[in-house]
Amino acid sequence: LGPTIVMMPEIYREVFEFCGKDPDDYIPMKKVNPMLKLYFNKEEPIEFSNDLIELTKTLENISPEDT
């Protein structure tokens, strides 16, 4: 299993539901926050929230002109 199953669960959910099965019975998932932490050298990690407002703030701190 790769990251797609976590990042795009609607893809596999559709297949399970087509077969009359509940995907949560086979692949239970739990939402976590932050969804990602990136570490660069010895700096503090950059945390990416699953909350859009918090994520936007993080991205603005990294690169305001690209947000």
N, CA, C and O atoms as a Maestro MAE file, in Angstrom:
{
 s_m_m2io_version
 :::
 2.0.0
}

f_m_ct {
 s_m_title
 :::
 protein
 m_atom[268] {
  # First column is atom index #
  i_m_mmod_type
  r_m_x_coord
  r_m_y_coord
  r_m_z_coord
  i_m_residue_number
  s_m_chain_name
  s_m_pdb_residue_name
  s_m_pdb_atom_name
  i_m_atomic_number
  :::
  1 25 0.832 -1.183 0.000 1 A "LEU " " N  " 7
  2 3 0.000 0.000 0.000 1 A "LEU " " CA " 6
  3 2 0.874 1.242 0.000 1 A "LEU " " C  " 6
  4 15 1.851 1.333 0.743 1 A "LEU " " O  " 8
  5 25 0.512 2.178 -0.830 2 A "GLY " " N  " 7
  6 3 1.259 3.425 -0.902 2 A "GLY " " CA " 6
  7 2 0.482 4.574 -0.292 2 A "GLY " " C  " 6
  8 15 -0.576 4.366 0.302 2 A "GLY " " O  " 8
  9 25 0.998 5.783 -0.434 3 A "PRO " " N  " 7
  10 3 0.346 6.942 0.170 3 A "PRO " " CA " 6
  11 2 -1.020 7.268 -0.423 3 A "PRO " " C  " 6
  12 15 -1.822 7.940 0.225 3 A "PRO " " O  " 8
  13 25 -1.302 6.809 -1.634 4 A "THR " " N  " 7
  14 3 -2.589 7.118 -2.253 4 A "THR " " CA " 6
  15 2 -3.751 6.608 -1.420 4 A "THR " " C  " 6
  16 15 -4.779 7.279 -1.329 4 A "THR " " O  " 8
  17 25 -3.617 5.457 -0.820 5 A "ILE " " N  " 7
  18 3 -4.720 4.885 -0.040 5 A "ILE " " CA " 6
  19 2 -5.036 5.743 1.184 5 A "ILE " " C  " 6
  20 15 -6.162 5.734 1.682 5 A "ILE " " O  " 8
  21 25 -4.041 6.478 1.663 6 A "VAL " " N  " 7
  22 3 -4.257 7.353 2.812 6 A "VAL " " CA " 6
  23 2 -4.712 8.741 2.357 6 A "VAL " " C  " 6
  24 15 -5.600 9.341 2.963 6 A "VAL " " O  " 8
  25 25 -4.101 9.239 1.294 7 A "MET " " N  " 7
  26 3 -4.389 10.589 0.828 7 A "MET " " CA " 6
  27 2 -5.685 10.684 0.016 7 A "MET " " C  " 6
  28 15 -6.310 11.743 -0.034 7 A "MET " " O  " 8
  29 25 -6.087 9.581 -0.617 8 A "MET " " N  " 7
  30 3 -7.279 9.600 -1.471 8 A "MET " " CA " 6
  31 2 -8.168 8.400 -1.169 8 A "MET " " C  " 6
  32 15 -8.357 7.547 -2.037 8 A "MET " " O  " 8
  33 25 -8.721 8.314 0.044 9 A "PRO " " N  " 7
  34 3 -9.496 7.137 0.430 9 A "PRO " " CA " 6
  35 2 -10.763 6.926 -0.398 9 A "PRO " " C  " 6
  36 15 -11.288 5.814 -0.449 9 A "PRO " " O  " 8
  37 25 -11.259 7.982 -1.045 10 A "GLU " " N  " 7
  38 3 -12.479 7.820 -1.837 10 A "GLU " " CA " 6
  39 2 -12.296 6.815 -2.973 10 A "GLU " " C  " 6
  40 15 -13.266 6.209 -3.430 10 A "GLU " " O  " 8
  41 25 -11.057 6.636 -3.429 11 A "ILE " " N  " 7
  42 3 -10.797 5.686 -4.514 11 A "ILE " " CA " 6
  43 2 -11.101 4.261 -4.061 11 A "ILE " " C  " 6
  44 15 -11.859 3.553 -4.723 11 A "ILE " " O  " 8
  45 25 -10.519 3.832 -2.941 12 A "TYR " " N  " 7
  46 3 -10.766 2.459 -2.504 12 A "TYR " " CA " 6
  47 2 -12.152 2.304 -1.869 12 A "TYR " " C  " 6
  48 15 -12.743 1.226 -1.932 12 A "TYR " " O  " 8
  49 25 -12.671 3.370 -1.259 13 A "ARG " " N  " 7
  50 3 -14.001 3.281 -0.643 13 A "ARG " " CA " 6
  51 2 -15.054 2.938 -1.697 13 A "ARG " " C  " 6
  52 15 -15.959 2.144 -1.444 13 A "ARG " " O  " 8
  53 25 -14.929 3.535 -2.865 14 A "GLU " " N  " 7
  54 3 -15.886 3.283 -3.942 14 A "GLU " " CA " 6
  55 2 -15.876 1.814 -4.359 14 A "GLU " " C  " 6
  56 15 -16.933 1.233 -4.608 14 A "GLU " " O  " 8
  57 25 -14.697 1.214 -4.435 15 A "VAL " " N  " 7
  58 3 -14.586 -0.195 -4.823 15 A "VAL " " CA " 6
  59 2 -15.234 -1.090 -3.768 15 A "VAL " " C  " 6
  60 15 -16.006 -1.986 -4.109 15 A "VAL " " O  " 8
  61 25 -14.929 -0.859 -2.501 16 A "PHE " " N  " 7
  62 3 -15.519 -1.653 -1.424 16 A "PHE " " CA " 6
  63 2 -17.040 -1.530 -1.426 16 A "PHE " " C  " 6
  64 15 -17.752 -2.529 -1.321 16 A "PHE " " O  " 8
  65 25 -17.531 -0.299 -1.546 17 A "GLU " " N  " 7
  66 3 -18.974 -0.075 -1.509 17 A "GLU " " CA " 6
  67 2 -19.662 -0.712 -2.715 17 A "GLU " " C  " 6
  68 15 -20.783 -1.206 -2.591 17 A "GLU " " O  " 8
  69 25 -19.009 -0.709 -3.878 18 A "PHE " " N  " 7
  70 3 -19.552 -1.377 -5.059 18 A "PHE " " CA " 6
  71 2 -19.738 -2.869 -4.797 18 A "PHE " " C  " 6
  72 15 -20.676 -3.487 -5.300 18 A "PHE " " O  " 8
  73 25 -18.834 -3.437 -4.005 19 A "CYS " " N  " 7
  74 3 -18.899 -4.869 -3.665 19 A "CYS " " CA " 6
  75 2 -19.811 -5.138 -2.470 19 A "CYS " " C  " 6
  76 15 -19.928 -6.279 -2.021 19 A "CYS " " O  " 8
  77 25 -20.458 -4.088 -1.953 20 A "GLY " " N  " 7
  78 3 -21.367 -4.262 -0.829 20 A "GLY " " CA " 6
  79 2 -20.660 -4.437 0.502 20 A "GLY " " C  " 6
  80 15 -21.231 -4.991 1.442 20 A "GLY " " O  " 8
  81 25 -19.430 -3.973 0.590 21 A "LYS " " N  " 7
  82 3 -18.645 -4.104 1.817 21 A "LYS " " CA " 6
  83 2 -18.363 -2.728 2.413 21 A "LYS " " C  " 6
  84 15 -18.305 -1.724 1.704 21 A "LYS " " O  " 8
  85 25 -18.193 -2.709 3.723 22 A "ASP " " N  " 7
  86 3 -17.833 -1.479 4.422 22 A "ASP " " CA " 6
  87 2 -16.310 -1.418 4.508 22 A "ASP " " C  " 6
  88 15 -15.702 -2.265 5.162 22 A "ASP " " O  " 8
  89 25 -15.681 -0.436 3.862 23 A "PRO " " N  " 7
  90 3 -14.219 -0.370 3.882 23 A "PRO " " CA " 6
  91 2 -13.635 -0.223 5.285 23 A "PRO " " C  " 6
  92 15 -12.499 -0.631 5.527 23 A "PRO " " O  " 8
  93 25 -14.397 0.352 6.205 24 A "ASP " " N  " 7
  94 3 -13.903 0.516 7.575 24 A "ASP " " CA " 6
  95 2 -13.739 -0.824 8.293 24 A "ASP " " C  " 6
  96 15 -13.004 -0.916 9.276 24 A "ASP " " O  " 8
  97 25 -14.421 -1.859 7.805 25 A "ASP " " N  " 7
  98 3 -14.254 -3.195 8.379 25 A "ASP " " CA " 6
  99 2 -12.909 -3.806 7.986 25 A "ASP " " C  " 6
  100 15 -12.423 -4.721 8.651 25 A "ASP " " O  " 8
  101 25 -12.312 -3.307 6.915 26 A "TYR " " N  " 7
  102 3 -11.080 -3.882 6.383 26 A "TYR " " CA " 6
  103 2 -9.870 -2.966 6.544 26 A "TYR " " C  " 6
  104 15 -8.758 -3.431 6.791 26 A "TYR " " O  " 8
  105 25 -10.096 -1.659 6.400 27 A "ILE " " N  " 7
  106 3 -8.999 -0.697 6.483 27 A "ILE " " CA " 6
  107 2 -9.432 0.455 7.393 27 A "ILE " " C  " 6
  108 15 -9.775 1.530 6.902 27 A "ILE " " O  " 8
  109 25 -9.421 0.243 8.706 28 A "PRO " " N  " 7
  110 3 -9.816 1.337 9.597 28 A "PRO " " CA " 6
  111 2 -8.756 2.441 9.577 28 A "PRO " " C  " 6
  112 15 -7.556 2.166 9.611 28 A "PRO " " O  " 8
  113 25 -9.210 3.679 9.523 29 A "MET " " N  " 7
  114 3 -8.284 4.813 9.497 29 A "MET " " CA " 6
  115 2 -8.640 5.792 10.595 29 A "MET " " C  " 6
  116 15 -9.794 5.915 11.005 29 A "MET " " O  " 8
  117 25 -7.622 6.477 11.051 30 A "LYS " " N  " 7
  118 3 -7.798 7.486 12.089 30 A "LYS " " CA " 6
  119 2 -7.125 8.765 11.604 30 A "LYS " " C  " 6
  120 15 -5.956 8.752 11.218 30 A "LYS " " O  " 8
  121 25 -7.864 9.864 11.625 31 A "LYS " " N  " 7
  122 3 -7.305 11.148 11.202 31 A "LYS " " CA " 6
  123 2 -6.351 11.644 12.287 31 A "LYS " " C  " 6
  124 15 -6.691 11.643 13.470 31 A "LYS " " O  " 8
  125 25 -5.169 12.062 11.881 32 A "VAL " " N  " 7
  126 3 -4.178 12.581 12.815 32 A "VAL " " CA " 6
  127 2 -3.844 14.023 12.442 32 A "VAL " " C  " 6
  128 15 -3.950 14.433 11.287 32 A "VAL " " O  " 8
  129 25 -3.442 14.764 13.447 33 A "ASN " " N  " 7
  130 3 -3.050 16.141 13.227 33 A "ASN " " CA " 6
  131 2 -1.852 16.450 14.117 33 A "ASN " " C  " 6
  132 15 -1.973 16.330 15.336 33 A "ASN " " O  " 8
  133 25 -0.716 16.838 13.577 34 A "PRO " " N  " 7
  134 3 -0.490 17.151 12.173 34 A "PRO " " CA " 6
  135 2 -0.446 15.886 11.316 34 A "PRO " " C  " 6
  136 15 -0.141 14.792 11.791 34 A "PRO " " O  " 8
  137 25 -0.763 16.079 10.038 35 A "MET " " N  " 7
  138 3 -0.760 14.931 9.135 35 A "MET " " CA " 6
  139 2 0.634 14.653 8.595 35 A "MET " " C  " 6
  140 15 0.889 13.587 8.034 35 A "MET " " O  " 8
  141 25 1.537 15.618 8.766 36 A "LEU " " N  " 7
  142 3 2.896 15.461 8.250 36 A "LEU " " CA " 6
  143 2 3.838 16.360 9.020 36 A "LEU " " C  " 6
  144 15 3.498 17.497 9.345 36 A "LEU " " O  " 8
  145 25 5.033 15.848 9.312 37 A "LYS " " N  " 7
  146 3 6.103 16.653 9.901 37 A "LYS " " CA " 6
  147 2 7.331 16.485 9.025 37 A "LYS " " C  " 6
  148 15 7.738 15.366 8.716 37 A "LYS " " O  " 8
  149 25 7.918 17.609 8.628 38 A "LEU " " N  " 7
  150 3 9.144 17.564 7.838 38 A "LEU " " CA " 6
  151 2 10.292 18.094 8.677 38 A "LEU " " C  " 6
  152 15 10.180 19.134 9.324 38 A "LEU " " O  " 8
  153 25 11.393 17.366 8.656 39 A "TYR " " N  " 7
  154 3 12.582 17.752 9.407 39 A "TYR " " CA " 6
  155 2 13.687 18.127 8.429 39 A "TYR " " C  " 6
  156 15 13.984 17.380 7.497 39 A "TYR " " O  " 8
  157 25 14.294 19.293 8.651 40 A "PHE " " N  " 7
  158 3 15.415 19.745 7.840 40 A "PHE " " CA " 6
  159 2 16.591 20.009 8.767 40 A "PHE " " C  " 6
  160 15 16.533 20.881 9.634 40 A "PHE " " O  " 8
  161 25 17.653 19.247 8.573 41 A "ASN " " N  " 7
  162 3 18.849 19.384 9.407 41 A "ASN " " CA " 6
  163 2 18.471 19.381 10.883 41 A "ASN " " C  " 6
  164 15 17.770 18.479 11.342 41 A "ASN " " O  " 8
  165 25 18.928 20.379 11.626 42 A "LYS " " N  " 7
  166 3 18.641 20.415 13.062 42 A "LYS " " CA " 6
  167 2 17.599 21.473 13.406 42 A "LYS " " C  " 6
  168 15 17.422 21.823 14.573 42 A "LYS " " O  " 8
  169 25 16.916 21.978 12.392 43 A "GLU " " N  " 7
  170 3 15.871 22.974 12.625 43 A "GLU " " CA " 6
  171 2 14.637 22.311 13.225 43 A "GLU " " C  " 6
  172 15 14.491 21.089 13.212 43 A "GLU " " O  " 8
  173 25 13.760 23.150 13.748 44 A "GLU " " N  " 7
  174 3 12.475 22.648 14.235 44 A "GLU " " CA " 6
  175 2 11.703 22.076 13.049 44 A "GLU " " C  " 6
  176 15 11.819 22.590 11.936 44 A "GLU " " O  " 8
  177 25 10.926 21.030 13.265 45 A "PRO " " N  " 7
  178 3 10.161 20.462 12.145 45 A "PRO " " CA " 6
  179 2 9.054 21.412 11.691 45 A "PRO " " C  " 6
  180 15 8.554 22.233 12.460 45 A "PRO " " O  " 8
  181 25 8.696 21.275 10.440 46 A "ILE " " N  " 7
  182 3 7.545 21.997 9.905 46 A "ILE " " CA " 6
  183 2 6.369 21.035 9.973 46 A "ILE " " C  " 6
  184 15 6.427 19.938 9.417 46 A "ILE " " O  " 8
  185 25 5.311 21.441 10.648 47 A "GLU " " N  " 7
  186 3 4.135 20.587 10.812 47 A "GLU " " CA " 6
  187 2 3.026 21.049 9.873 47 A "GLU " " C  " 6
  188 15 2.704 22.235 9.801 47 A "GLU " " O  " 8
  189 25 2.456 20.097 9.164 48 A "PHE " " N  " 7
  190 3 1.375 20.384 8.228 48 A "PHE " " CA " 6
  191 2 0.067 19.858 8.811 48 A "PHE " " C  " 6
  192 15 -0.110 18.655 9.003 48 A "PHE " " O  " 8
  193 25 -0.834 20.782 9.083 49 A "SER " " N  " 7
  194 3 -2.120 20.455 9.704 49 A "SER " " CA " 6
  195 2 -3.115 19.953 8.666 49 A "SER " " C  " 6
  196 15 -3.000 20.268 7.482 49 A "SER " " O  " 8
  197 25 -4.093 19.171 9.117 50 A "ASN " " N  " 7
  198 3 -5.185 18.785 8.222 50 A "ASN " " CA " 6
  199 2 -6.299 19.835 8.254 50 A "ASN " " C  " 6
  200 15 -7.300 19.698 7.552 50 A "ASN " " O  " 8
  201 25 -6.126 20.877 9.062 51 A "ASP " " N  " 7
  202 3 -7.052 22.004 9.109 51 A "ASP " " CA " 6
  203 2 -6.585 23.049 8.089 51 A "ASP " " C  " 6
  204 15 -5.453 23.525 8.173 51 A "ASP " " O  " 8
  205 25 -7.432 23.406 7.142 52 A "LEU " " N  " 7
  206 3 -7.046 24.283 6.041 52 A "LEU " " CA " 6
  207 2 -6.543 25.641 6.511 52 A "LEU " " C  " 6
  208 15 -5.583 26.165 5.946 52 A "LEU " " O  " 8
  209 25 -7.161 26.217 7.522 53 A "ILE " " N  " 7
  210 3 -6.729 27.529 8.023 53 A "ILE " " CA " 6
  211 2 -5.332 27.432 8.622 53 A "ILE " " C  " 6
  212 15 -4.478 28.275 8.345 53 A "ILE " " O  " 8
  213 25 -5.094 26.414 9.440 54 A "GLU " " N  " 7
  214 3 -3.767 26.223 10.034 54 A "GLU " " CA " 6
  215 2 -2.723 25.907 8.965 54 A "GLU " " C  " 6
  216 15 -1.596 26.397 9.030 54 A "GLU " " O  " 8
  217 25 -3.093 25.101 7.995 55 A "LEU " " N  " 7
  218 3 -2.177 24.764 6.908 55 A "LEU " " CA " 6
  219 2 -1.799 26.014 6.121 55 A "LEU " " C  " 6
  220 15 -0.637 26.192 5.758 55 A "LEU " " O  " 8
  221 25 -2.770 26.874 5.860 56 A "THR " " N  " 7
  222 3 -2.500 28.116 5.131 56 A "THR " " CA " 6
  223 2 -1.520 28.990 5.901 56 A "THR " " C  " 6
  224 15 -0.616 29.574 5.304 56 A "THR " " O  " 8
  225 25 -1.685 29.090 7.214 57 A "LYS " " N  " 7
  226 3 -0.758 29.875 8.037 57 A "LYS " " CA " 6
  227 2 0.657 29.314 7.945 57 A "LYS " " C  " 6
  228 15 1.620 30.070 7.817 57 A "LYS " " O  " 8
  229 25 0.783 28.001 8.010 58 A "THR " " N  " 7
  230 3 2.098 27.367 7.913 58 A "THR " " CA " 6
  231 2 2.739 27.679 6.572 58 A "THR " " C  " 6
  232 15 3.914 28.041 6.507 58 A "THR " " O  " 8
  233 25 1.968 27.540 5.509 59 A "LEU " " N  " 7
  234 3 2.505 27.792 4.172 59 A "LEU " " CA " 6
  235 2 2.866 29.259 3.980 59 A "LEU " " C  " 6
  236 15 3.843 29.567 3.298 59 A "LEU " " O  " 8
  237 25 2.094 30.168 4.569 60 A "GLU " " N  " 7
  238 3 2.419 31.591 4.496 60 A "GLU " " CA " 6
  239 2 3.741 31.888 5.189 60 A "GLU " " C  " 6
  240 15 4.498 32.742 4.728 60 A "GLU " " O  " 8
  241 25 4.031 31.197 6.288 61 A "ASN " " N  " 7
  242 3 5.302 31.387 6.987 61 A "ASN " " CA " 6
  243 2 6.481 30.892 6.158 61 A "ASN " " C  " 6
  244 15 7.584 31.430 6.253 61 A "ASN " " O  " 8
  245 25 6.246 29.878 5.358 62 A "ILE " " N  " 7
  246 3 7.318 29.323 4.525 62 A "ILE " " CA " 6
  247 2 7.548 30.197 3.297 62 A "ILE " " C  " 6
  248 15 8.686 30.528 2.963 62 A "ILE " " O  " 8
  249 25 6.451 30.571 2.625 63 A "SER " " N  " 7
  250 3 6.572 31.333 1.379 63 A "SER " " CA " 6
  251 2 5.309 32.162 1.153 63 A "SER " " C  " 6
  252 15 4.381 31.706 0.486 63 A "SER " " O  " 8
  253 25 5.267 33.372 1.702 64 A "PRO " " N  " 7
  254 3 4.068 34.204 1.581 64 A "PRO " " CA " 6
  255 2 3.653 34.471 0.131 64 A "PRO " " C  " 6
  256 15 2.462 34.519 -0.178 64 A "PRO " " O  " 8
  257 25 4.626 34.642 -0.745 65 A "GLU " " N  " 7
  258 3 4.293 34.969 -2.136 65 A "GLU " " CA " 6
  259 2 3.693 33.788 -2.896 65 A "GLU " " C  " 6
  260 15 3.051 33.984 -3.928 65 A "GLU " " O  " 8
  261 25 3.890 32.577 -2.406 66 A "ASP " " N  " 7
  262 3 3.352 31.393 -3.076 66 A "ASP " " CA " 6
  263 2 2.041 30.899 -2.475 66 A "ASP " " C  " 6
  264 15 1.414 29.992 -3.022 66 A "ASP " " O  " 8
  265 25 1.624 31.478 -1.371 67 A "THR " " N  " 7
  266 3 0.421 30.991 -0.693 67 A "THR " " CA " 6
  267 2 -0.821 31.606 -1.287 67 A "THR " " C  " 6
  268 15 -1.930 31.311 -0.841 67 A "THR " " O  " 8
  :::
 }
 m_bond[267] {
  # First column is bond index #
  i_m_from
  i_m_to
  i_m_order
  :::
  1 1 2 1
  2 2 3 1
  3 3 4 2
  4 3 5 1
  5 5 6 1
  6 6 7 1
  7 7 8 2
  8 7 9 1
  9 9 10 1
  10 10 11 1
  11 11 12 2
  12 11 13 1
  13 13 14 1
  14 14 15 1
  15 15 16 2
  16 15 17 1
  17 17 18 1
  18 18 19 1
  19 19 20 2
  20 19 21 1
  21 21 22 1
  22 22 23 1
  23 23 24 2
  24 23 25 1
  25 25 26 1
  26 26 27 1
  27 27 28 2
  28 27 29 1
  29 29 30 1
  30 30 31 1
  31 31 32 2
  32 31 33 1
  33 33 34 1
  34 34 35 1
  35 35 36 2
  36 35 37 1
  37 37 38 1
  38 38 39 1
  39 39 40 2
  40 39 41 1
  41 41 42 1
  42 42 43 1
  43 43 44 2
  44 43 45 1
  45 45 46 1
  46 46 47 1
  47 47 48 2
  48 47 49 1
  49 49 50 1
  50 50 51 1
  51 51 52 2
  52 51 53 1
  53 53 54 1
  54 54 55 1
  55 55 56 2
  56 55 57 1
  57 57 58 1
  58 58 59 1
  59 59 60 2
  60 59 61 1
  61 61 62 1
  62 62 63 1
  63 63 64 2
  64 63 65 1
  65 65 66 1
  66 66 67 1
  67 67 68 2
  68 67 69 1
  69 69 70 1
  70 70 71 1
  71 71 72 2
  72 71 73 1
  73 73 74 1
  74 74 75 1
  75 75 76 2
  76 75 77 1
  77 77 78 1
  78 78 79 1
  79 79 80 2
  80 79 81 1
  81 81 82 1
  82 82 83 1
  83 83 84 2
  84 83 85 1
  85 85 86 1
  86 86 87 1
  87 87 88 2
  88 87 89 1
  89 89 90 1
  90 90 91 1
  91 91 92 2
  92 91 93 1
  93 93 94 1
  94 94 95 1
  95 95 96 2
  96 95 97 1
  97 97 98 1
  98 98 99 1
  99 99 100 2
  100 99 101 1
  101 101 102 1
  102 102 103 1
  103 103 104 2
  104 103 105 1
  105 105 106 1
  106 106 107 1
  107 107 108 2
  108 107 109 1
  109 109 110 1
  110 110 111 1
  111 111 112 2
  112 111 113 1
  113 113 114 1
  114 114 115 1
  115 115 116 2
  116 115 117 1
  117 117 118 1
  118 118 119 1
  119 119 120 2
  120 119 121 1
  121 121 122 1
  122 122 123 1
  123 123 124 2
  124 123 125 1
  125 125 126 1
  126 126 127 1
  127 127 128 2
  128 127 129 1
  129 129 130 1
  130 130 131 1
  131 131 132 2
  132 131 133 1
  133 133 134 1
  134 134 135 1
  135 135 136 2
  136 135 137 1
  137 137 138 1
  138 138 139 1
  139 139 140 2
  140 139 141 1
  141 141 142 1
  142 142 143 1
  143 143 144 2
  144 143 145 1
  145 145 146 1
  146 146 147 1
  147 147 148 2
  148 147 149 1
  149 149 150 1
  150 150 151 1
  151 151 152 2
  152 151 153 1
  153 153 154 1
  154 154 155 1
  155 155 156 2
  156 155 157 1
  157 157 158 1
  158 158 159 1
  159 159 160 2
  160 159 161 1
  161 161 162 1
  162 162 163 1
  163 163 164 2
  164 163 165 1
  165 165 166 1
  166 166 167 1
  167 167 168 2
  168 167 169 1
  169 169 170 1
  170 170 171 1
  171 171 172 2
  172 171 173 1
  173 173 174 1
  174 174 175 1
  175 175 176 2
  176 175 177 1
  177 177 178 1
  178 178 179 1
  179 179 180 2
  180 179 181 1
  181 181 182 1
  182 182 183 1
  183 183 184 2
  184 183 185 1
  185 185 186 1
  186 186 187 1
  187 187 188 2
  188 187 189 1
  189 189 190 1
  190 190 191 1
  191 191 192 2
  192 191 193 1
  193 193 194 1
  194 194 195 1
  195 195 196 2
  196 195 197 1
  197 197 198 1
  198 198 199 1
  199 199 200 2
  200 199 201 1
  201 201 202 1
  202 202 203 1
  203 203 204 2
  204 203 205 1
  205 205 206 1
  206 206 207 1
  207 207 208 2
  208 207 209 1
  209 209 210 1
  210 210 211 1
  211 211 212 2
  212 211 213 1
  213 213 214 1
  214 214 215 1
  215 215 216 2
  216 215 217 1
  217 217 218 1
  218 218 219 1
  219 219 220 2
  220 219 221 1
  221 221 222 1
  222 222 223 1
  223 223 224 2
  224 223 225 1
  225 225 226 1
  226 226 227 1
  227 227 228 2
  228 227 229 1
  229 229 230 1
  230 230 231 1
  231 231 232 2
  232 231 233 1
  233 233 234 1
  234 234 235 1
  235 235 236 2
  236 235 237 1
  237 237 238 1
  238 238 239 1
  239 239 240 2
  240 239 241 1
  241 241 242 1
  242 242 243 1
  243 243 244 2
  244 243 245 1
  245 245 246 1
  246 246 247 1
  247 247 248 2
  248 247 249 1
  249 249 250 1
  250 250 251 1
  251 251 252 2
  252 251 253 1
  253 253 254 1
  254 254 255 1
  255 255 256 2
  256 255 257 1
  257 257 258 1
  258 258 259 1
  259 259 260 2
  260 259 261 1
  261 261 262 1
  262 262 263 1
  263 263 264 2
  264 263 265 1
  265 265 266 1
  266 266 267 1
  267 267 268 2
  :::
 }
}
